[in-house]
Amino acid sequence: MSEAALGVVAVGNALVDVLAQVDDAFLDEQCAKYGMERGAMTLIDQNRAIELYTQMPGRLETSGGSAANTMAGFASFGGIGAFIGKVADDELGKTFREDMRKIGMEHMTQPLIAGAPTGRCMILVSPDGHRTMNTYLGASVELGPQDIEPDIIASASITYLEGYLFDKDLAKQAFIRAAECAHISGHRVALTLSDPFCVDRHRHDFLNLVQNHVDILFANEEEIKSLYMQNDFEDAKNAVNSHCEVSVLTRSEKGAVIISEGREIVIPAVPVPKVVDTTGAGDQFAAGFLHGFTHARTLEECGRLGAIAAAEVISHIGPRPQKSLKELVAA
């Protein structure tokens, strides 16, 4: 096993998040007009992204993407890591790279010189705090195996893969290459399933990835049920038990369940005065868990760190922590 200089290197969509709080009438109108699924993620084209952007009130813009948000949380805990993701050679791409470097995350992926612009995710936050996402992937889907640097993967204790990126064949090849590089170095591979509709589209490939290349799996209740085509959470939980070293299954206000070697650990949710925006809750749970895991904490402690990070992010607008998670857990 090679020595790990980094805690985590993440491979995911490099996007700019555009968030807006909207009322139910606005959201219902958008869902009816464009066939969006309330509370889920819908892939959109460039024209739709521009149109929706102009209609969103009080926009908040921040560099994002699921795995990038996890790495922001990981950095807030004091973790050291890197991010692999494709942006275009444009202003949003420059913003993304600068934002990642400001939080201490290396981002050395070569930008796309010609073709699609940098991707962005338009997030509509309803009064109940839940989010409906419209994602234009743009340049992010051009990431391929040629962007996976073996030396960077080998330098990290954990390689963290984002399921949202799994829609394209090139990205699937990149995931396999990254997983193989990590395991050759004697290090672990983690995967977040990201979205039940994404799992539905690529179930066979996801199952192959989980069973043959993944050591730590992150999924919420709907995602794990989708992966194993089960209507009941208990059945899905039992199905994943033999496939990964560790499975981390989040359940919103019910907390989370961690499964490892036949043992089941229930992690209670950390209460918050008010749920403002659930965007990034799963991403930040993963950040806390990964921070604990890379510091040899017990699974119970890892889960507790995840719950604290998730509670912080759902208490405000935006998918990244606004308070220092390192100071929060030390208090």
N, C-alpha and C positions, 0 to 999 in steps of 0.2 A: 504493500500500500504506500503510495507516494504521500509526502507531507502536504497538507492542505493549507495554503496561504489565505484562501478566501473561505468564508462560511458558506455562502450560496452563490451560484451563478444561475440566473434565470433566463429562459428562452421563451419569448412571448411576443405578442402584438405591441408595437410601438405606436401608440395613439395619443391624441390630444382629447381629453375629456371636456365636453361642453355641457354644463349642468344648468337646469332652471327649475325652480319650484312652480308648479302649475296647479290649477284647480281641476276638479273632476270633469267639469264641462269641457275644458280645453282638451284633456286627455281622451275623453270619450269621443270627441269630434275627430281627433287625430287617428284613433284606433279604427273608427268607422270609415274614414276617408282612405286610409292607406293600408288597412288590414293588419295593423300592429297587434301583437298579443300583449295585453296589459300585464305588467309585471315580469315580462320576459325580454329577450334580446332579439331584434329583427335586423337582418342585414339589408342595407340600402345602397343605392348607387350614388354617384357623385352629384347628379342633379337634385335628387331627393335630399341629400345632405345639405346642399346650399339652400334649398327652399325651406327646410325645417329650421335651419340656423337663423334665417331672417325672422322667423315667427316666434322664436323662443324669447320669453321676457326675462330681463335681469340675468343675463348669462354670466356664469362663472367658468372661466377657462383654466385648465391645468393639465400639464402633461400627465398621461395616464396609460391605460391598458391594465388588465388584471394583474399580470405578473410584475409589471413595473410598479404598480401600487403596493404589491406585497413587498417589493424590494425597498420602497420608501419606508414602509413600516419596519422592516428588518434593520434599516439604517437608523431609524429613530430609537431602536433598542440598543444601538451601538454596534450593530453587526457590520462586517466588512464583506462586500460582494461586488458582483458585476452583472451587467445586463446585455443580452444579445437580442436585438430586434431591429427591423428594417424601417428606416424613414427615408423620405425623399431629400434631395439636395435643395430644400426650399426653406422659407422662414419658419414654418411650423416644425420642420425637422431640426433646424438649428435650436429652436426653443426647447424641443424635447431633449436633445443632447445636453444642452446647458443645464436644464433643470435636474437631470439625472446626476450630472457631475457636482452640482451644488449640494446635493444630499450625500455625496461621497460615493456614488456608484459609478464605476467605470462603464462607459458605453463606447465600444470601439468598432462596432459593425459599420462597414462601408455603406454610405448612403446610396440610394438609387439615383443615378444621374439623369436618366431619361425615362419617361413613363408616368405612372400615376403619382399624384401628390401624396404628402403625408396623410395617413388615415386619422379619422376622428370619430369619437363616440358621443352621440347626442343623447343626454340622459334627462328624462322628464320625471321629476320627483313629485308624487301625488301627496295630498294632505296627510295620508296615513304613513308617510315616510318611505313607501316602497318606490322602486324605480322601474321605469319602462325605457329600454335602451334601443337606440337606432344607430347601428354601427356601419360606417363606411370604412372599409379596411384599407383602401388605397395601397400605398407602397408596402405596408406591413406584410401582405401575403406573398411578396416576392422573396421572402427569406427562404433560403434553401440550404442544403448540406454544405455548400461551399462557404457559408457564413459561420459554420461551427468550427471554432478554433480549438483543436485538441489540447493545446497547452493551457488555454483558459479553463476548459472543462476539467482537466487534470488537477488544476490548482484549487478546486473547490470541494469542500466536504460533501455538499449536496448540489446536484443539478436539478433545478425546478422547472418543469415544463407546463406551459399554459394550454389547456384544452381548446380555448377559443381559436388558437392558431392552426388547429388540426384540419381545417376545411380543404386545404390544398395538398396535392401529392408531394410537392417540393417540401412543404413543412413536415409532412409525415416522414419523409426521408431524413430531414434535419433532426427530428426527434430521435429516430433510431440511431443515427450517427452520434448524437450527443449522449444517448444512454450507453452505447457501446464504449465510447471514450471514457465515460465516468466509471463504468464497471471494470474496464481494463486497468484503471488507476486504483481500483479497490474502494471506490467511493459510491455513495448512494444516489438513486434517482427518485425524485418526487414528481407527482403529476396532480394537477387540479383539473377536474372534469369540466368546470366552468359553467355549463349550461345544459339542461336536459334536452333541448332541441338540437344542440350540437351533438350530443351523445346519440340521439335518435338517428341522425344523418350518417353517423360513422361507427355504429355499435360494434361491428365485427372488428374494425381496426383498433378501436379503443380496447376491446377485450383482449386482443392480441398484445397490445402495448402493456396493459395492466398485468396480464398473466406472465409475460416473458421479459419485461424490461423495467418494471416499476417496483420500488421498495416501499415507498410511502405514498399513499393515495389520499387526496383531499376531495371530498364531495359533500354536497348538501343532500337532504333527504330525497328530493325529487330526482336529482342526478343519479344517485345510487340505485334508485328504483328503476329508472330508465335503463341504466347499464345492464341490469340483470332481468329486465322485463318483468318486474314484480309490482303488484299493487300494494303490497304490505311492506312497511319498512323493516320489520323483523326478518322477513324472508330475504330481502335484499342484503341485510346486514349479515345474515348467516352465509349467504353466497360468497361474499367478498372475503370472508374469514381466512380461507386457505390460499388466497391469491397474492397477498402482499404481506410484507413484514409488519407494517403498521397501516391501519386505515383510520382516517380521521373524518368522522361523519357529523356535520353540523346540522342543527335542527332549530335555528332561530331562537325564539324565546324558551325553547325546551333545552337549550344548551348544546352539548355535543356528546358523541359517543366515540371513544377510541378503542379499537380492537387490535390486539397484538398477541399472537401465539395462543389463541383461544381465550385470552383474558379480555374482559370488557370493563372499560372505565367510563363512568358517566361524569361529565364536566358540566356543572350548573352554569347557566348564563349569568353574567354580571348585570344586575339591574341598573337602569338609567332612569332619571326623572322623566324624560320624554324622548321617544324615538323620533328623530328629525329626518333622517335619511339613511336608508339601509345600504346605499351604494358603498361597496368596498368592505362590507362586514366579513364576508368569507375570505377576502384577500388579506385583511388584517389579522384574522384568526390564524391563517397560515403563517403570517409574519411572526407572530408571537410563538407559535408552535416550533417553527424552524429555528428561531433564536434559541429557544430552550434546548432543542435537540442538538444543535451544534455546540452547545455548552454542557453536554452530558447531563442535562437535567432528567428527572424521572418523567415518564409519560404524563403523570398527573400534573406535575409542574409545568410541562410544556402546554398542556391543555388549559391550565389556569392563565398562563401568559397570553394564549390565544384569545381567551374569553375577555380579558382585560383590554386587549387591543381592539377587539370587535366592539366592545361597549363604548370605547372612546370615539370610534369613528361614526357610530350611528347617532351620536348625540349632537352632530353638527352637519352642515351641508359639505359635501366633498368626500372623495374616496380615500384620502390620506390623513394621517393623524395631524391634529393641530397642536397637541401637547407632546412634549418629549415622553415617549413611552418608557425610556430608561429611567427618567425621574419619577414617572407615575408608578412603576412597579417597586421603586425603591422607597416610596413614601410610606 
